[in-house]
């Protein structure tokens, strides 16, 4: 069962016309599910596509480190790391 533990704002790079990268704040709802975590970006489908974000980021936190369910080559691992930093600051993990 998923339990919402918090919401966090993190900076996500967006690719704009002309190959310009801008960082925009994105709100994520974070859930704890049976020892795992799920972060859901509060964006519509079009915004998620522009930000190159999936519907949800799934990860574990073990031995003081986050591990993406998508593996070592997860292109959104930077977002997971920032979410974990904010969870640590809030003393939620």
ABEGO torsion letter per residue (X at the ends): XBBBABBBBBBBBBBBBGGBBBBBBBBBBBBBBGGBBBBBBBBBAAAAAAAGBBABBBBBBBGGBBBBAAEAABAAAAAAAAAAAAAAAAGAX
